[in-house]
Amino acid sequence: MATRASVKTMCLSMVVLGLVVAANAGAANVTGEWKAKFETQVGVQKYTYTLKQDGDKVTGKASSDIAGEKREVELKECKLEADTITFVEVFDFQGNEVRIEYQGKVAGDEIKFTRNVGEFATEQLVAKRAASAATAPAEGAARPPARSGVPSFGPPVALGPDDKAAFPPAPAGFDTRRDGIERGKLEAVEYDSKTVGIKRKMTVYTPPGYAKDKKYPVLYLLHGIGDTELGWTWTGKAEIILDNLYADKKAVPMIVVMPNGRASAEPAPANPFAGNAFEAYAAFEKDLLADVIPYIESHYTVQADREHRALAGLSMGGGQSLTFGLRNLDTFAWVGGFSSAPNTQPVRSLISEPSAAKEKLRLLWVSCGDKDGLMSISKPFHEGLTQMGVPHLWHVDSGGHTWPVWKNDLHLIAQLLFKDKKDWPAASTPTQGPSSQ
């Protein structure tokens, strides 16, 4: 016959066992293959996550296909708590370890993931459990639409009362082709790049009524990573935005040069972050100064002095513009960075003599969308300029790391370039720092 103590011990054991069983019963089942396909800043990515679960312990691997470049890695730091799974994908990028951290909510045959790619991007995606042969849907059966994520390049950055738009947004239709107006001309140009050692391409826009007996200022307009000399016209509608501004007599007629900011003799990789991506973009500084500008000034009628040269760009091109422009104020008097990427050099490494920069700059434009994680680059850059007393326009747009923001930036900055400040449109907020004009 059991003693009172043994019965008590047995009951306690059953309670503990019940809690363990209940805990395990509450854990989601993630064993199997999970497939995801989603859009990112570097193109479409296809992933297969192969997971094996043993209680709350999970092991697995991630197989990816990024624009044809395949990779497989073991997952690390896997953990499953109830319906939440976390793990880390680690890969080597140019000798640097990049961590991709996942947190997902499991709901039946779907896992809704938040995916943090180092300091570069935050993405939302859905992975679906791959059907086994026995449960695969019949051929031709309707499939749920794929869900794609939009990169935000990190969590939102807290904004203060002074972080706001400097100018009202562009009017509706500013980037829509109008009938009955004069149009500029787009040319595909090849030039000999002594820097790179090959012939390279750029797109050149000449304004309506371009005449060879007149000299024009020049805007060098740079694209983002993974794009080409065609990005600002194919997606950014730069020529349409400028044509409409000229029709409304809101901008100084200028030549706009859209070069390829990736200075390498090697073909661009399918994954723009692969290979010598950042080195090739950094090398473009020499190509721009030694090859692009001399070609333009020998083939077009331009005002060939710093007062009539501007440099601006988006994302990677924004980082190039701020870095190259401020490092070469004897070449550029007008500089602008839109949603500038982490290739932007710290402001104090670019400006060692604030008084000299203040004297030479006609315009320094720094802007970013209020929902763009790369505000973490632009806001500190703006704050550094303010602390140094370097005049600049700080414009916080409405939106993320997207083309509507950058098209609006072009529409706004084009109305300022090559004008006296007194002729600028009225600003919503004043120029930051002591005025130099």
C-alpha positions as CSV (number, residue, x, y, z in Angstrom):
1,M,0.0,0.0,0.0
2,A,1.3,3.4,-1.0
3,T,2.3,5.8,1.8
4,R,0.9,9.3,2.0
5,A,4.4,10.6,1.1
6,S,4.7,8.4,-2.0
7,V,1.2,9.4,-3.2
8,K,2.2,13.0,-2.8
9,T,5.4,12.5,-4.7
10,M,3.5,10.6,-7.5
11,C,0.9,13.4,-7.8
12,L,3.6,16.1,-7.9
13,S,5.4,14.1,-10.7
14,M,2.2,13.8,-12.7
15,V,1.7,17.6,-12.4
16,V,5.2,18.3,-13.6
17,L,4.8,15.8,-16.4
18,G,1.5,17.4,-17.4
19,L,3.2,20.8,-17.5
20,V,5.9,19.5,-19.8
21,V,3.5,17.8,-22.1
22,A,1.3,20.9,-22.2
23,A,4.4,23.1,-23.0
24,N,5.4,20.7,-25.8
25,A,1.9,20.5,-27.1
26,G,1.7,24.3,-27.3
27,A,4.9,24.5,-29.4
28,A,4.4,24.9,-33.1
29,N,5.4,22.2,-35.5
30,V,8.1,23.6,-37.9
31,T,9.8,20.4,-39.2
32,G,9.9,20.5,-43.0
33,E,10.7,22.8,-45.9
34,W,9.5,26.3,-46.0
35,K,9.7,28.4,-49.2
36,A,9.7,32.2,-49.6
37,K,10.0,34.5,-52.6
38,F,10.2,38.3,-51.9
39,E,11.3,41.6,-53.4
40,T,14.2,43.5,-51.9
41,Q,16.3,46.5,-52.8
42,V,18.7,44.0,-54.6
43,G,16.0,42.2,-56.5
44,V,13.9,39.1,-56.1
45,Q,15.2,36.6,-53.5
46,K,14.1,32.9,-53.4
47,Y,14.7,31.0,-50.1
48,T,14.1,27.5,-48.9
49,Y,14.4,27.0,-45.1
50,T,14.8,23.3,-44.1
51,L,14.0,23.0,-40.4
52,K,14.1,20.0,-38.0
53,Q,12.4,20.2,-34.7
54,D,13.1,18.2,-31.5
55,G,10.9,19.6,-28.8
56,D,11.8,23.3,-28.5
57,K,15.1,22.7,-30.2
58,V,15.4,23.5,-33.9
59,T,18.2,23.0,-36.4
60,G,18.2,23.8,-40.1
61,K,19.7,25.4,-43.1
62,A,18.8,28.2,-45.6
63,S,19.2,27.8,-49.3
64,S,19.0,31.0,-51.3
65,D,18.8,32.0,-55.0
66,I,19.4,35.7,-55.4
67,A,19.2,36.6,-59.1
68,G,20.8,33.3,-60.1
69,E,23.5,33.4,-57.3
70,K,23.0,30.3,-55.1
71,R,24.1,30.0,-51.5
72,E,23.5,27.5,-48.6
73,V,24.3,28.1,-45.0
74,E,23.6,26.4,-41.6
75,L,21.2,28.3,-39.4
76,K,22.5,29.4,-36.0
77,E,20.9,30.4,-32.7
78,C,17.7,28.6,-33.5
79,K,15.0,28.8,-30.9
80,L,11.3,27.9,-30.8
81,E,9.0,29.3,-28.1
82,A,5.3,28.4,-28.5
83,D,4.5,29.9,-31.9
84,T,7.6,32.1,-32.3
85,I,10.7,30.9,-34.0
86,T,14.0,32.8,-34.2
87,F,17.3,32.0,-35.9
88,V,20.3,33.7,-37.6
89,E,21.7,33.3,-41.1
90,V,25.4,34.3,-41.3
91,F,27.3,34.9,-44.5
92,D,30.7,36.4,-45.4
93,F,30.5,39.7,-47.4
94,Q,34.0,40.9,-48.5
95,G,35.6,39.5,-45.4
96,N,32.9,40.9,-43.1
97,E,30.4,38.7,-41.3
98,V,26.9,39.8,-42.0
99,R,24.1,38.6,-39.7
100,I,20.6,38.2,-41.0
101,E,18.3,37.8,-37.9
102,Y,14.8,36.2,-38.3
103,Q,11.8,36.3,-36.0
104,G,8.7,34.5,-37.2
105,K,5.2,33.8,-36.1
106,V,4.1,30.3,-37.0
107,A,0.4,29.9,-38.1
108,G,-0.3,26.5,-39.6
109,D,1.5,26.2,-42.9
110,E,2.8,29.8,-42.8
111,I,5.5,31.7,-41.0
112,K,5.4,35.4,-41.1
113,F,9.0,36.6,-40.7
114,T,10.6,39.9,-39.9
115,R,14.1,39.7,-41.4
116,N,16.9,42.2,-40.3
117,V,19.8,42.3,-42.7
118,G,22.7,43.7,-40.6
119,E,22.3,47.5,-40.6
120,F,21.1,47.6,-44.1
121,A,17.5,46.6,-44.3
122,T,14.4,45.3,-42.5
123,E,12.0,43.2,-44.5
124,Q,8.7,41.4,-44.0
125,L,8.1,38.1,-45.8
126,V,6.0,35.0,-45.6
127,A,7.4,31.5,-45.8
128,K,5.0,28.7,-46.8
129,R,5.4,25.0,-45.9
130,A,6.3,23.0,-49.0
131,A,3.6,20.4,-49.7
132,S,4.6,16.8,-49.6
133,A,4.0,14.6,-52.7
134,A,0.9,13.2,-51.0
135,T,-0.6,16.6,-50.3
136,A,0.7,18.6,-53.3
137,P,-2.1,20.5,-55.0
138,A,-3.3,19.2,-58.3
139,E,-1.7,20.8,-61.4
140,G,-3.5,23.9,-62.4
141,A,-5.0,24.4,-59.0
142,A,-5.2,28.0,-57.8
143,R,-2.3,29.1,-55.6
144,P,-2.4,32.0,-53.1
145,P,-0.5,35.0,-54.4
146,A,3.1,35.5,-53.3
147,R,3.5,38.1,-50.7
148,S,6.5,40.4,-51.0
149,G,8.3,42.6,-48.5
150,V,9.6,46.1,-49.0
151,P,12.9,46.9,-47.4
152,S,12.9,49.7,-45.0
153,F,16.7,49.7,-44.3
154,G,16.3,49.4,-40.5
155,P,13.8,50.5,-38.0
156,P,12.3,54.0,-38.1
157,V,14.5,56.8,-36.6
158,A,12.9,59.1,-34.0
159,L,12.4,62.6,-35.5
160,G,12.2,65.9,-33.8
161,P,10.1,69.0,-34.4
162,D,12.8,70.4,-36.8
163,D,12.9,67.3,-38.9
164,K,10.3,68.3,-41.5
165,A,9.9,69.2,-45.2
166,A,11.8,72.2,-46.3
167,F,9.4,72.7,-49.3
168,P,5.9,71.7,-50.2
169,P,5.7,68.4,-52.2
170,A,5.5,68.4,-55.9
171,P,2.0,68.8,-57.4
172,A,0.1,65.9,-58.8
173,G,1.3,65.0,-62.3
174,F,4.7,66.5,-61.9
175,D,6.2,63.2,-63.3
176,T,3.6,62.6,-66.0
177,R,4.4,63.3,-69.6
178,R,2.4,66.4,-70.9
179,D,1.2,67.0,-74.4
180,G,1.9,70.3,-76.2
181,I,5.2,71.2,-74.5
182,E,8.7,71.4,-75.7
183,R,10.8,68.4,-74.7
184,G,14.5,67.9,-74.0
185,K,16.6,65.2,-75.7
186,L,18.1,62.0,-74.2
187,E,21.3,60.6,-75.6
188,A,23.1,57.3,-74.9
189,V,26.8,58.2,-74.8
190,E,29.9,56.0,-74.7
191,Y,33.2,57.5,-73.4
192,D,36.7,56.1,-73.0
193,S,37.4,55.6,-69.3
194,K,41.1,55.7,-68.7
195,T,40.3,55.1,-65.0
196,V,38.6,51.8,-65.6
197,G,40.3,50.9,-68.9
198,I,37.1,50.3,-71.0
199,K,34.4,52.2,-72.8
200,R,31.6,53.1,-70.4
201,K,28.1,54.4,-70.8
202,M,26.1,57.3,-69.6
203,T,22.8,59.0,-70.4
204,V,22.8,62.7,-71.2
205,Y,19.7,65.0,-71.1
206,T,19.9,68.3,-73.0
207,P,17.1,70.8,-72.2
208,P,14.4,71.9,-74.7
209,G,15.9,74.4,-77.2
210,Y,19.5,73.2,-76.5
211,A,21.7,75.4,-78.7
212,K,25.4,74.9,-79.4
213,D,26.0,78.6,-79.3
214,K,24.9,78.8,-75.7
215,K,26.7,77.5,-72.6
216,Y,24.8,75.5,-70.0
217,P,25.4,74.5,-66.3
218,V,25.6,70.7,-65.6
219,L,24.0,68.5,-63.0
220,Y,25.7,65.1,-62.6
221,L,22.9,62.9,-61.3
222,L,23.8,59.5,-59.7
223,H,21.7,56.3,-59.3
224,G,21.5,53.8,-56.4
225,I,23.3,50.4,-56.0
226,G,22.2,47.7,-58.5
227,D,21.0,50.3,-61.0
228,T,22.7,51.8,-64.1
229,E,22.9,54.9,-66.1
230,L,19.3,54.2,-67.2
231,G,17.7,54.2,-63.7
232,W,16.9,57.9,-63.5
233,T,15.1,57.8,-66.8
234,W,13.5,54.4,-66.9
235,T,12.2,54.5,-63.4
236,G,12.9,58.0,-62.1
237,K,11.3,59.9,-65.1
238,A,14.0,62.5,-64.8
239,E,13.5,63.9,-68.3
240,I,9.7,64.2,-67.8
241,I,10.2,66.0,-64.5
242,L,12.6,68.4,-66.0
243,D,10.5,69.0,-69.2
244,N,7.5,69.9,-67.0
245,L,9.6,72.3,-64.9
246,Y,10.9,74.0,-68.0
247,A,7.4,74.3,-69.4
248,D,6.4,76.1,-66.1
249,K,9.6,78.2,-66.2
250,K,10.6,77.0,-62.8
251,A,14.2,75.8,-63.5
252,V,17.4,77.0,-65.1
253,P,18.0,75.1,-68.4
254,M,20.8,72.6,-67.6
255,I,22.4,69.6,-69.0
256,V,21.9,66.5,-66.8
257,V,24.5,63.7,-67.0
258,M,23.5,60.3,-65.6
259,P,26.6,58.1,-65.6
260,N,27.0,54.5,-64.4
261,G,28.3,54.9,-60.8
262,R,29.8,51.5,-60.7
263,A,33.4,51.9,-62.0
264,S,34.6,48.4,-62.8
265,A,35.7,46.5,-65.9
266,E,34.0,43.4,-64.5
267,P,30.3,42.7,-65.4
268,A,27.9,43.8,-62.7
269,P,27.1,40.8,-60.5
270,A,23.5,39.5,-60.3
271,N,23.6,40.3,-56.6
272,P,24.8,44.0,-56.5
273,F,26.2,43.5,-53.0
274,A,28.5,40.8,-54.2
275,G,32.1,41.0,-55.4
276,N,33.8,44.4,-55.3
277,A,30.5,46.3,-55.1
278,F,31.6,49.1,-52.7
279,E,35.1,49.4,-54.1
280,A,33.6,49.9,-57.6
281,Y,31.3,52.6,-56.4
282,A,34.2,54.3,-54.5
283,A,36.4,54.1,-57.6
284,F,33.8,56.1,-59.5
285,E,35.1,59.3,-57.9
286,K,38.2,59.2,-60.1
287,D,36.3,58.2,-63.2
288,L,33.9,61.1,-62.6
289,L,36.6,63.7,-62.2
290,A,39.1,62.4,-64.7
291,D,36.9,60.9,-67.5
292,V,33.2,61.8,-67.3
293,I,33.5,65.6,-66.7
294,P,36.3,66.1,-69.3
295,Y,34.2,64.2,-71.9
296,I,31.1,66.3,-71.2
297,E,33.0,69.6,-71.3
298,S,34.6,68.7,-74.6
299,H,31.5,67.4,-76.3
300,Y,28.8,69.8,-75.1
301,T,28.6,73.6,-74.7
302,V,28.9,74.0,-70.9
303,Q,30.0,76.5,-68.4
304,A,33.1,74.7,-67.3
305,D,33.6,76.0,-63.7
306,R,32.7,74.9,-60.2
307,E,29.9,77.5,-60.0
308,H,28.1,75.8,-62.8
309,R,28.6,72.1,-61.7
310,A,26.2,70.2,-59.4
311,L,26.4,66.7,-58.1
312,A,23.4,64.9,-56.6
313,G,22.1,61.3,-56.3
314,L,20.0,58.8,-54.4
315,S,20.9,56.1,-51.9
316,M,24.4,54.8,-52.9
317,G,24.5,57.7,-55.4
318,G,23.6,60.1,-52.5
319,G,26.5,58.8,-50.5
320,Q,28.8,59.2,-53.5
321,S,27.4,62.8,-54.1
322,L,28.0,64.0,-50.5
323,T,31.3,62.3,-50.2
324,F,32.8,63.2,-53.7
325,G,31.1,66.6,-53.7
326,L,32.3,67.8,-50.3
327,R,35.8,66.3,-51.0
328,N,36.0,68.3,-54.2
329,L,34.6,71.7,-53.6
330,D,37.0,73.1,-56.2
331,T,34.9,71.1,-58.7
332,F,31.3,71.3,-57.4
333,A,29.5,74.3,-55.8
334,W,26.1,72.5,-55.6
335,V,25.8,69.1,-53.8
336,G,22.8,67.0,-52.9
337,G,22.2,63.6,-51.2
338,F,18.8,61.9,-51.3
339,S,18.3,59.1,-48.8
340,S,22.1,58.6,-48.7
341,A,23.4,55.1,-48.0
342,P,26.0,53.9,-45.5
343,N,28.8,54.6,-48.0
344,T,28.4,58.3,-47.0
345,Q,31.6,59.4,-45.2
346,P,31.3,61.1,-41.8
347,V,30.7,64.8,-42.2
348,R,33.8,65.8,-40.1
349,S,36.0,63.7,-42.3
350,L,34.7,65.5,-45.4
351,I,34.8,69.1,-44.0
352,S,37.9,70.0,-42.1
353,E,37.5,73.8,-42.5
354,P,33.8,74.8,-42.1
355,S,34.5,78.4,-43.0
356,A,36.0,77.3,-46.4
357,A,33.0,75.0,-47.1
358,K,30.6,77.8,-46.1
359,E,32.3,80.1,-48.6
360,K,32.4,77.7,-51.5
361,L,29.0,75.9,-51.3
362,R,26.1,77.5,-53.1
363,L,23.8,74.7,-52.0
364,L,24.2,71.7,-49.8
365,W,21.0,69.6,-49.9
366,V,20.4,66.7,-47.5
367,S,17.1,64.8,-47.5
368,C,15.5,61.5,-46.6
369,G,12.0,60.0,-46.2
370,D,10.5,60.0,-42.8
371,K,9.9,56.2,-43.0
372,D,13.3,55.3,-44.4
373,G,15.6,53.4,-42.0
374,L,18.5,55.2,-43.7
375,M,17.4,58.3,-41.9
376,S,20.1,56.9,-39.5
377,I,22.6,58.2,-42.0
378,S,21.0,61.5,-43.1
379,K,19.9,62.9,-39.8
380,P,23.3,62.6,-38.1
381,F,24.9,64.1,-41.2
382,H,22.5,67.0,-41.0
383,E,23.2,67.4,-37.3
384,G,26.9,67.4,-37.8
385,L,26.6,70.1,-40.4
386,T,24.5,72.2,-38.1
387,Q,27.0,71.8,-35.2
388,M,29.8,72.9,-37.6
389,G,27.8,75.9,-38.8
390,V,27.8,74.7,-42.4
391,P,24.7,76.1,-44.3
392,H,22.5,73.4,-45.8
393,L,18.9,72.6,-46.6
394,W,17.5,69.7,-44.5
395,H,14.4,68.2,-46.2
396,V,12.4,65.4,-44.6
397,D,10.1,63.9,-47.1
398,S,7.0,61.7,-46.6
399,G,7.8,58.1,-47.4
400,G,10.4,55.3,-47.3
401,H,13.4,54.3,-49.4
402,T,11.4,54.6,-52.7
403,W,11.3,56.3,-56.0
404,P,8.4,58.6,-55.2
405,V,10.6,60.3,-52.6
406,W,13.6,60.6,-54.9
407,K,11.5,62.0,-57.8
408,N,10.1,64.6,-55.5
409,D,13.7,65.4,-54.4
410,L,14.7,66.0,-58.0
411,H,11.7,68.1,-58.7
412,L,12.5,70.3,-55.7
413,I,16.3,70.6,-56.0
414,A,16.1,71.3,-59.8
415,Q,14.3,74.6,-58.9
416,L,17.2,75.7,-56.7
417,L,20.2,74.8,-58.8
418,F,22.2,77.6,-60.5
419,K,20.0,80.4,-59.1
420,D,20.6,83.1,-56.6
421,K,19.1,82.3,-53.3
422,K,16.7,85.2,-53.6
423,D,15.2,83.5,-56.6
424,W,14.5,80.2,-54.9
425,P,10.8,79.3,-54.2
426,A,9.7,80.0,-50.7
427,A,10.8,77.4,-48.3
428,S,8.7,75.9,-45.5
429,T,11.7,75.8,-43.2
430,P,14.8,78.0,-43.3
431,T,18.3,77.0,-44.4
432,Q,20.1,75.2,-41.5
433,G,23.2,76.9,-40.2
434,P,24.4,80.5,-40.7
435,S,23.5,81.7,-44.2
436,S,26.4,82.2,-46.7
437,Q,24.4,83.7,-49.5
